Amino acid sequence: MFDPPIYGSQSLPEHPFIPGRTRRPTGEPGGPVEPWDPADWPTLEPWLHAVDLFNHGFYWECHEALETLWHAAGRRGPAAELVQGLIQVAAGLLNLRRDHAAAA
């Protein structure tokens, strides 16, 4: 089985949150994020953590982490639109995991 690499410095949650199936995690997965420059993506810790969450199947947590980046990007413009699209992909994969294909 393929084990994706870890890019960020934050640890992954104990288990993925799947609404209706697993207990909700404590704390906020995203946390506050300052405005950021898209050129900083290779070293932007909140982005790297969101990538780690996505790659390891933590779709709800990834959605939450990306949402903080989206808000910090001002919710408009190319970087915000990319992040918004990734939020939708993570939400779709979470819905597939929940057997809600129509919502995905």
C-alpha distances in whole Angstrom, upper triangle without the diagonal:
4,6,10,13,16,19,21,23,23,20,18,20,19,18,18,22,22,26,27,24,23,26,27,26,29,30,30,26,28,31,34,34,36,37,35,35,33,33,31,28,26,28,28,27,27,25,22,22,22,19,17,17,17,13,12,14,17,19,22,22,22,24,27,26,27,30,31,31,32,35,36,36,39,37,38,38,35,33,33,33,29,28,30,28,25,26,26,23,21,24,23,20,21,23,21,19,22,23,26,25,29,29,25
4,6,9,13,15,18,20,20,18,17,19,19,18,18,21,22,26,28,25,24,26,27,25,28,29,28,24,26,29,31,31,33,34,32,32,29,29,28,24,23,24,25,23,24,22,19,19,19,16,14,15,14,11,10,12,16,18,21,21,19,22,25,24,24,27,29,28,29,32,33,32,36,34,35,35,32,29,30,30,26,25,27,25,22,24,24,21,20,23,22,18,20,23,21,19,23,24,26,25,29,28,25
4,7,9,13,15,17,17,15,13,16,16,15,16,19,21,24,26,24,22,24,24,23,25,26,25,22,23,26,29,28,31,32,29,30,27,28,26,22,21,21,22,20,21,19,16,16,16,14,11,13,13,9,8,11,14,16,19,18,17,21,23,21,22,25,26,25,27,30,30,31,34,32,34,34,31,28,29,29,25,24,26,25,21,22,24,21,19,22,22,18,19,23,21,19,22,24,26,26,29,28,25
4,7,9,12,14,15,14,12,15,16,16,16,19,21,24,27,24,23,24,24,22,25,25,23,20,21,23,26,25,27,28,26,26,23,24,22,19,17,18,19,17,18,16,13,13,13,10,8,10,10,6,7,10,13,15,18,17,15,18,20,18,19,22,23,22,24,27,27,27,30,29,31,30,27,24,25,26,22,21,23,22,18,20,21,18,17,20,20,17,19,22,21,19,22,24,26,26,29,27,24
4,6,9,12,13,12,12,15,17,17,17,21,23,26,29,27,25,26,25,23,25,24,23,19,20,22,25,23,26,27,24,24,22,22,20,17,14,15,16,15,16,15,11,11,13,10,8,11,12,8,9,13,14,17,19,17,16,19,21,18,19,23,23,22,24,27,26,26,30,29,30,30,27,24,25,26,22,21,24,23,19,21,23,20,19,22,23,20,21,25,24,22,25,27,29,29,31,30,26
4,6,8,9,9,9,13,15,16,16,19,22,25,28,26,24,24,23,21,22,21,20,16,17,19,21,20,23,24,21,22,20,20,18,15,13,13,14,12,13,12,8,8,11,9,6,9,11,9,9,13,13,16,18,15,14,18,18,16,17,20,20,19,22,24,23,24,27,27,29,28,26,23,24,25,21,20,22,22,18,20,22,20,18,21,23,20,21,24,24,22,25,28,29,29,32,29,27
4,7,9,10,11,15,18,19,18,21,24,26,30,28,26,26,25,22,23,22,20,16,16,18,19,18,20,21,18,19,17,17,14,12,9,9,10,9,11,9,6,7,10,8,6,10,12,10,11,15,15,17,19,16,14,17,18,15,15,19,18,17,20,22,21,21,25,25,26,25,23,20,21,23,19,18,21,21,17,19,22,20,18,22,23,21,22,25,25,24,27,29,30,30,32,30,27
4,6,8,10,13,16,18,18,20,23,25,29,27,25,25,23,20,20,19,17,14,13,15,16,15,17,18,16,17,17,17,13,11,10,8,9,6,8,8,5,5,9,8,7,10,12,12,12,15,14,16,18,15,13,16,16,13,14,17,16,15,18,20,19,20,23,23,25,25,23,20,20,22,20,17,20,21,18,18,22,20,18,21,24,22,22,26,26,25,27,30,30,31,33,30,28
4,7,9,13,16,18,18,21,24,26,29,28,25,24,23,19,19,18,17,14,14,14,16,15,18,20,18,19,19,19,16,14,13,11,11,7,10,11,8,7,11,12,10,12,15,15,14,17,16,18,19,16,15,18,17,14,16,19,17,17,20,22,20,22,25,26,28,28,26,22,23,25,23,20,23,24,21,21,25,23,21,24,26,24,24,28,28,27,29,32,32,33,35,33,30
4,7,9,12,15,15,17,21,23,26,25,22,21,19,15,15,14,13,10,11,12,14,14,17,20,18,20,20,21,17,16,15,13,12,8,9,11,9,6,10,11,9,10,13,14,13,15,13,16,16,13,13,16,15,12,15,17,16,16,19,20,19,21,24,25,27,27,26,23,23,25,22,19,22,23,20,19,23,22,19,21,24,22,21,25,26,24,26,29,30,31,33,30,28
4,7,9,12,13,15,19,21,24,22,19,18,17,14,14,14,14,11,13,14,17,17,20,23,22,24,23,24,21,19,18,16,15,12,12,14,11,8,11,12,9,9,13,13,11,14,12,15,16,12,13,16,15,13,16,19,18,18,21,23,22,24,27,27,30,30,29,25,25,27,24,21,23,24,21,20,23,22,19,21,24,21,20,24,25,22,24,28,29,30,32,30,27
4,7,8,9,12,15,18,21,19,16,16,15,12,13,13,13,10,12,14,18,18,22,24,23,25,24,25,22,19,19,18,17,13,13,14,12,8,10,11,8,7,10,11,8,10,8,12,12,9,11,14,14,12,15,17,17,18,21,22,22,24,27,26,29,29,28,25,24,25,23,20,22,22,19,18,21,19,16,18,20,18,17,20,21,19,21,24,25,26,29,26,24
4,5,7,9,13,15,18,16,13,12,11,8,10,11,11,9,12,14,18,19,23,25,25,27,26,28,25,22,22,21,19,16,15,16,15,11,12,14,11,9,12,13,10,11,8,11,11,9,11,14,13,12,16,17,17,19,21,23,23,25,27,27,30,31,30,26,25,27,25,21,22,23,20,18,21,20,16,18,20,18,16,19,20,17,19,22,23,25,28,25,23
4,7,9,13,15,17,15,11,11,11,9,11,13,14,12,16,18,21,23,26,29,28,31,30,31,28,26,25,24,23,20,18,20,18,15,15,17,14,12,14,15,12,12,10,13,13,11,14,17,16,16,19,21,21,23,25,26,27,29,31,30,33,34,33,30,29,30,28,25,26,26,23,21,23,22,18,20,22,19,17,20,21,18,19,22,24,26,28,26,25
4,6,9,12,14,11,8,9,10,9,12,14,15,13,16,18,22,24,27,29,29,31,30,32,29,26,26,25,24,21,19,20,19,15,15,16,13,11,13,14,10,9,8,11,11,10,13,15,15,16,18,20,21,22,24,26,27,28,31,29,32,33,32,29,28,29,26,23,24,24,21,19,21,20,16,17,19,16,14,17,17,14,15,18,20,22,25,23,21
4,6,10,12,10,8,9,9,8,12,14,14,11,14,17,21,22,26,27,27,29,28,30,28,24,25,25,23,20,18,18,18,14,13,14,12,9,11,12,9,7,5,7,7,7,10,12,12,13,16,17,19,20,22,23,24,26,28,26,29,30,29,26,25,25,23,21,21,21,18,16,17,16,12,13,15,12,10,13,14,11,12,15,17,19,21,19,18
4,6,9,8,6,6,6,7,10,12,12,11,14,17,20,22,26,27,27,30,29,31,29,26,27,26,24,22,19,20,19,16,15,16,15,11,13,15,12,10,7,8,6,7,10,11,11,13,16,16,18,20,21,22,24,26,27,25,28,30,29,27,25,25,24,21,20,21,18,16,17,16,13,12,14,13,9,12,14,11,11,14,15,18,20,17,17
4,6,5,5,8,8,10,14,16,15,14,17,20,23,25,28,30,30,32,30,33,31,28,29,29,27,24,22,22,22,19,17,18,17,14,14,16,14,11,9,9,7,10,12,12,13,16,17,18,20,22,22,24,26,27,28,26,29,31,30,28,26,25,24,21,21,20,18,16,16,15,12,11,13,11,7,9,11,8,7,11,12,15,17,15,14
4,5,6,8,7,11,14,16,16,15,18,20,23,25,29,30,31,33,32,34,33,30,31,31,29,26,23,24,24,21,19,21,20,16,17,19,17,14,12,11,9,11,14,13,14,17,18,18,20,22,22,23,26,27,28,26,29,31,31,29,26,26,25,22,21,21,19,17,16,17,14,12,13,13,9,9,12,10,8,11,11,15,16,14,14
4,6,8,9,13,16,18,19,18,21,24,27,29,32,34,34,37,35,38,37,33,35,35,32,30,27,27,28,25,23,24,23,20,20,22,20,17,15,14,12,15,18,17,17,20,22,21,24,26,26,27,30,31,32,29,32,35,34,32,30,29,29,26,24,25,23,20,20,20,17,15,16,15,12,11,13,11,8,11,12,16,17,15,16
4,7,9,12,16,19,19,18,21,24,27,29,33,35,35,37,36,38,36,33,34,34,32,29,27,27,27,24,22,23,22,18,19,21,18,15,14,14,13,15,18,17,18,21,22,23,25,27,27,28,31,32,33,31,34,36,35,33,31,31,29,27,26,25,23,21,21,20,17,16,17,15,12,12,13,10,8,11,13,16,19,17,17
4,6,9,12,15,16,16,19,21,25,27,31,33,33,35,34,37,34,31,32,32,30,27,24,25,25,21,20,22,20,17,18,19,16,14,12,13,12,13,16,17,17,19,21,21,23,25,26,27,29,31,32,30,33,35,35,32,30,30,29,26,25,26,23,21,21,21,17,16,18,16,13,14,15,12,11,14,16,19,21,19,19
4,6,9,13,14,14,18,20,23,26,29,32,32,35,34,37,34,31,32,32,29,26,24,25,25,21,20,22,21,17,19,21,18,16,13,15,12,13,16,17,16,18,21,21,22,25,26,26,28,30,31,30,33,35,35,32,30,31,30,26,26,27,24,21,22,22,19,18,20,18,15,16,18,15,14,18,19,22,24,21,22
4,7,10,11,11,14,16,20,22,26,28,29,32,31,34,31,29,30,29,26,23,21,22,23,19,18,21,19,16,17,20,18,15,12,13,10,10,14,14,13,15,18,18,19,21,23,23,25,27,28,26,30,32,32,29,27,28,27,24,23,24,22,19,20,21,17,16,19,18,14,16,18,16,15,18,19,22,23,21,21
4,7,8,9,12,14,17,20,24,26,27,30,29,32,29,27,27,26,24,21,18,20,20,16,16,19,17,14,16,19,16,15,11,13,10,9,13,14,12,13,17,17,17,20,21,22,23,26,27,26,29,31,31,28,26,27,26,23,23,24,21,19,21,21,17,17,20,19,15,18,20,17,17,21,21,24,26,23,22
4,7,9,12,12,16,19,22,25,26,29,29,32,29,27,28,26,24,20,18,21,21,17,17,20,19,16,19,21,19,18,14,16,13,11,15,16,13,14,18,17,17,20,22,21,22,25,27,26,30,32,32,29,27,28,28,24,24,26,23,21,23,23,20,19,23,22,19,21,24,21,21,24,25,27,29,26,25
4,6,9,9,12,15,19,22,23,26,27,29,26,24,26,24,21,18,15,18,19,15,16,19,18,15,18,21,19,19,15,16,13,11,14,15,11,12,16,15,14,17,19,18,19,22,24,23,27,29,29,26,24,26,26,22,22,24,22,19,22,23,19,19,23,22,19,22,25,23,22,26,26,29,30,26,26
4,6,6,9,12,16,18,20,23,23,26,23,21,23,21,18,15,13,15,16,13,13,17,16,14,16,19,18,17,14,14,11,9,11,12,8,9,12,11,10,13,15,15,16,19,20,20,23,25,26,23,20,23,22,18,19,21,19,16,19,20,17,17,21,20,18,20,23,22,22,25,25,27,28,24,24
4,6,10,12,15,18,18,21,21,23,21,19,20,19,16,13,10,12,13,10,9,13,12,10,13,15,15,14,10,11,9,6,8,9,6,6,10,10,9,12,14,14,15,18,19,19,22,24,24,20,19,21,20,16,17,19,16,14,17,17,14,15,18,18,16,19,21,19,20,23,23,25,26,23,22
4,7,8,12,14,15,18,18,20,18,16,18,16,13,11,7,10,12,9,8,12,13,11,13,16,16,16,12,12,11,8,8,9,5,4,7,7,6,8,11,11,11,14,16,16,19,21,21,17,16,18,17,13,14,17,14,12,16,17,14,15,19,18,17,20,22,21,22,25,24,26,27,23,22
4,7,10,13,14,18,19,21,18,17,19,17,14,11,9,12,14,11,11,15,15,14,17,19,19,19,16,16,14,11,12,12,9,7,10,10,7,9,12,11,11,14,16,17,20,22,22,19,17,20,19,16,17,20,18,16,19,20,18,19,22,22,20,23,26,25,25,29,28,29,30,27,26
4,7,10,12,16,17,19,17,17,19,17,13,12,9,12,15,13,13,17,18,17,19,22,22,22,19,19,17,14,14,14,11,9,11,10,7,9,11,10,8,12,13,15,18,20,21,18,16,19,19,16,17,20,19,17,20,22,20,20,24,24,23,26,28,28,28,31,30,32,32,28,28
4,7,8,12,13,16,13,13,16,14,10,10,7,10,13,12,12,15,17,17,18,21,22,22,20,19,18,15,14,14,12,9,10,10,6,6,9,8,6,9,11,13,16,17,18,14,13,17,17,14,15,19,17,16,20,21,19,21,24,24,24,26,29,28,29,32,31,32,32,29,28
4,6,10,12,14,12,13,16,14,11,11,10,12,15,15,15,18,20,20,21,24,25,26,23,23,21,19,18,18,15,13,13,13,9,8,11,9,6,9,11,13,15,16,17,14,14,17,18,15,17,20,19,18,22,23,22,24,27,27,27,29,32,31,32,35,34,35,35,32,30
4,7,10,12,11,12,15,14,11,13,11,12,16,16,16,18,21,21,22,24,26,26,24,23,23,20,19,18,17,14,13,13,10,8,10,9,5,6,8,11,12,13,14,11,11,15,15,13,15,19,18,18,21,23,22,23,26,27,27,30,32,32,33,36,34,35,35,31,30
4,6,9,7,9,12,11,8,11,10,10,13,15,15,16,19,20,20,22,24,25,23,23,23,20,18,18,17,14,13,14,11,8,10,10,7,7,10,12,13,13,13,10,11,14,14,12,15,18,17,17,21,22,21,23,26,26,27,29,31,31,33,35,34,34,34,31,29
4,5,6,8,11,11,9,12,12,11,14,16,16,17,20,21,21,23,25,26,25,24,25,23,20,20,20,17,15,16,14,11,12,13,10,8,11,13,13,12,11,9,11,14,13,13,16,18,17,19,22,22,22,25,27,27,28,31,32,33,34,37,35,35,35,32,30
4,5,6,9,10,9,12,12,10,13,15,15,15,18,19,19,20,23,24,23,22,23,21,18,18,19,16,14,15,14,11,12,14,11,9,12,13,13,11,9,6,9,12,10,11,14,15,15,17,19,20,20,23,24,25,26,29,30,30,32,34,33,33,33,30,28
4,6,8,9,9,13,14,12,13,17,17,16,19,21,21,22,25,26,25,25,26,24,21,21,22,19,17,19,18,14,15,17,15,13,16,17,16,14,12,10,13,15,14,14,17,18,18,20,23,22,23,26,27,27,29,31,32,33,35,37,36,35,36,33,31
4,6,6,6,9,11,9,11,14,14,14,17,19,19,20,23,24,23,23,24,22,19,20,20,17,15,17,16,12,15,16,14,12,16,18,18,16,14,11,14,17,15,14,18,19,18,19,22,22,22,25,27,27,28,31,32,32,34,36,35,35,36,33,31
4,5,5,8,9,7,8,11,11,11,13,16,16,16,19,21,20,20,21,19,16,17,18,14,13,15,14,11,13,16,13,12,16,17,17,16,13,10,13,15,12,12,15,16,14,16,19,19,19,22,23,23,24,27,28,28,30,33,32,32,33,30,27
4,6,9,11,8,8,11,12,11,13,16,16,16,19,21,20,21,23,20,17,19,20,16,15,18,17,14,17,19,17,16,20,20,21,19,17,14,16,18,15,15,18,19,17,19,22,21,20,24,25,24,26,29,29,29,32,34,34,33,34,32,29
4,6,9,8,7,10,12,12,13,16,17,17,19,21,21,21,23,20,17,20,19,16,15,18,17,14,17,19,16,16,20,21,22,21,19,15,17,20,17,16,20,21,18,20,23,22,21,25,27,26,27,30,31,30,32,35,35,35,36,33,31
4,6,5,6,9,10,11,12,14,16,17,18,20,19,19,20,17,15,17,16,12,12,15,13,10,13,15,12,13,17,18,19,18,17,13,15,17,15,13,17,18,16,17,21,20,19,22,25,24,24,28,29,28,30,33,33,33,34,31,29
4,5,5,6,9,10,10,12,14,15,16,18,17,18,18,15,13,15,15,11,12,14,12,11,14,16,13,15,18,19,21,21,20,16,17,19,17,15,18,19,17,17,21,20,19,21,24,23,23,26,28,27,29,32,31,32,33,30,28
4,6,5,6,9,10,11,12,14,15,17,15,15,15,12,10,12,11,7,8,11,9,7,11,12,11,12,16,16,18,19,18,14,14,17,15,12,15,17,14,14,18,18,16,18,21,20,20,23,25,24,26,29,28,29,30,27,25
4,5,5,6,9,10,11,12,14,15,14,14,15,12,10,11,12,8,7,11,10,7,10,13,12,12,15,15,17,17,15,12,12,14,12,9,13,14,11,12,16,15,14,17,19,19,19,22,23,23,25,28,27,27,29,26,23
4,5,5,6,9,10,10,12,14,13,14,16,13,11,13,14,10,10,14,13,11,14,17,15,16,19,19,21,20,19,15,16,18,15,13,16,17,13,14,18,17,15,18,20,19,20,23,24,23,25,28,28,28,30,27,24
4,5,5,6,9,10,11,12,11,12,13,10,8,11,11,8,9,13,12,11,14,16,15,17,20,20,22,22,20,17,17,19,16,13,16,17,14,14,17,16,14,17,19,18,18,21,22,21,23,26,26,27,29,26,23
4,5,5,6,9,10,11,9,9,10,8,5,8,9,6,6,10,10,9,12,14,14,15,18,17,19,20,18,15,14,16,13,10,13,13,10,10,13,13,10,13,16,14,14,18,19,18,20,23,23,23,25,22,20
4,5,5,6,9,10,10,10,12,11,7,10,12,9,9,13,14,12,14,17,17,17,20,19,21,20,18,15,16,16,13,11,14,14,10,11,14,12,11,14,16,14,15,19,19,18,21,23,23,23,25,23,20
4,5,5,6,9,8,10,13,10,8,12,13,11,11,15,15,15,17,20,19,20,23,22,24,24,22,19,19,20,17,15,17,17,13,14,17,15,12,16,17,15,15,19,19,18,21,23,24,24,26,24,21
4,6,5,6,5,7,9,7,5,9,10,9,10,13,14,14,16,18,19,20,22,21,24,24,22,19,19,19,17,14,16,16,12,12,15,13,10,13,15,12,12,16,17,15,17,20,21,21,24,21,19
4,5,5,6,6,9,8,6,8,11,10,10,13,15,14,16,19,19,20,22,20,22,23,21,18,18,18,15,13,14,13,9,10,12,10,7,11,12,10,10,14,14,13,16,18,19,19,21,19,16
4,6,8,9,12,11,9,12,15,13,13,17,18,17,19,22,22,22,25,24,25,25,23,20,20,20,17,15,17,16,12,13,15,12,10,14,14,12,13,16,16,15,18,20,21,20,23,21,18
4,6,8,11,11,10,13,15,14,15,18,19,19,21,23,24,24,27,26,28,28,26,23,23,23,20,18,19,19,15,15,17,14,12,14,15,12,12,16,15,13,16,19,20,21,24,22,19
4,5,9,9,9,11,13,13,14,17,19,19,20,23,24,24,27,25,27,27,25,23,22,22,19,17,18,17,14,13,14,12,9,11,12,9,9,12,12,10,13,15,16,17,20,18,15
4,6,5,6,9,10,10,12,14,16,17,18,20,21,22,25,23,25,26,25,22,21,21,19,16,17,17,13,12,14,12,9,10,12,10,8,12,13,11,13,16,17,18,20,18,16
4,5,5,6,9,10,10,12,14,15,16,18,20,21,22,20,23,24,22,20,19,18,16,14,14,13,10,9,10,9,5,7,9,7,6,9,10,9,11,14,14,15,17,15,12
4,5,5,6,9,10,11,13,15,15,17,19,20,22,19,22,24,23,21,19,19,18,15,14,14,12,9,11,11,7,7,10,9,6,10,12,11,11,15,14,16,18,14,13
4,5,5,6,9,10,11,13,14,16,17,19,21,19,22,24,23,20,18,19,18,14,15,15,12,10,13,13,9,10,13,12,10,13,15,14,15,18,18,20,21,18,17
4,5,5,6,8,10,11,12,14,15,16,19,17,20,21,20,17,15,16,14,11,12,12,9,8,10,10,7,9,12,11,10,13,15,14,16,19,18,19,21,18,16
4,6,5,6,9,10,10,12,14,15,17,15,17,19,18,16,14,14,13,10,9,10,8,5,8,9,6,6,10,10,9,12,14,14,15,18,17,18,19,15,14
4,5,5,7,9,10,11,13,14,16,14,18,20,19,17,14,16,15,11,11,13,11,8,11,12,9,10,13,14,12,15,17,17,17,20,19,21,21,18,17
4,5,6,7,9,10,11,13,15,14,17,19,18,15,13,15,14,10,11,13,11,9,13,13,11,12,15,15,14,17,19,19,20,23,22,23,24,21,19
4,5,5,6,9,10,10,13,11,14,15,15,11,10,11,10,6,8,10,8,6,10,11,9,11,14,14,14,17,19,19,20,23,22,22,23,20,18
4,5,5,6,9,10,11,9,13,15,15,12,10,11,11,8,8,11,9,7,10,12,11,11,15,16,15,17,20,20,20,23,22,22,23,19,18
4,5,5,6,9,10,10,13,15,16,13,11,13,13,10,10,14,12,10,14,16,14,15,18,19,18,20,23,23,24,26,25,26,26,23,22
4,5,5,6,9,9,12,13,13,9,8,11,11,7,9,12,11,10,14,15,14,16,19,19,19,22,24,24,25,28,26,27,27,24,22
4,5,5,7,5,8,10,11,8,5,8,9,6,6,10,10,9,12,14,14,14,17,19,19,21,23,24,25,27,25,25,25,22,20
4,5,5,5,9,11,13,11,8,11,12,10,10,13,14,12,15,17,17,17,20,21,21,23,25,26,26,29,27,28,27,24,23
4,5,7,10,12,13,10,9,12,13,11,12,15,15,14,17,19,19,19,22,24,23,25,28,28,29,32,30,30,30,27,26
4,6,7,8,9,7,5,9,10,9,10,13,14,14,16,18,18,19,22,23,24,26,28,29,30,32,30,30,30,26,25
4,5,8,11,9,7,10,12,11,11,15,16,15,17,20,20,20,23,25,25,26,29,30,31,33,30,31,30,27,26
4,7,9,9,5,7,10,9,8,11,13,12,14,17,17,17,20,22,22,23,26,27,28,30,27,27,26,23,22
4,7,8,5,6,10,10,9,12,14,14,15,18,19,20,21,24,25,25,28,29,30,32,29,29,28,25,24
4,6,5,6,9,10,10,12,14,15,16,18,20,21,22,25,26,27,29,30,31,33,31,30,29,26,25
4,6,5,6,9,10,11,13,14,15,17,19,20,21,23,24,26,27,29,30,32,30,28,28,26,24
4,5,5,6,9,10,11,12,14,16,17,19,20,21,23,25,26,27,29,31,29,28,28,25,23
4,5,5,6,9,10,10,12,14,15,16,18,20,21,22,24,26,27,29,27,26,26,23,21
4,5,5,6,9,10,11,12,14,15,16,19,20,21,23,24,26,27,25,24,23,21,19
4,5,5,6,9,10,11,13,14,15,17,19,20,21,23,25,26,24,23,23,21,18
4,5,5,6,9,10,11,12,14,15,16,18,20,21,23,24,23,22,23,20,18
4,5,5,6,9,10,11,12,14,15,17,19,20,21,23,21,20,20,17,15
4,5,5,6,9,10,11,12,14,15,17,19,20,21,19,18,18,15,13
4,5,5,6,8,10,11,12,14,15,17,18,20,18,18,18,16,13
4,5,5,6,9,10,11,12,14,15,17,18,17,17,17,14,12
4,5,5,6,9,10,10,12,14,15,16,14,14,14,11,9
4,5,5,6,9,10,11,12,14,15,14,13,14,12,9
4,5,5,6,9,10,11,12,14,13,13,15,12,10
4,5,5,6,9,10,10,12,11,11,12,9,7
4,5,5,6,9,10,11,9,8,9,7,4
4,5,5,6,9,10,10,9,12,10,7
4,5,5,6,9,9,10,12,10,8
4,5,5,6,5,6,8,6,5
4,5,5,5,5,9,8,6
4,5,7,9,12,11,9
4,5,8,11,10,9
4,6,9,9,9
4,6,5,6
4,5,5
4,5
4
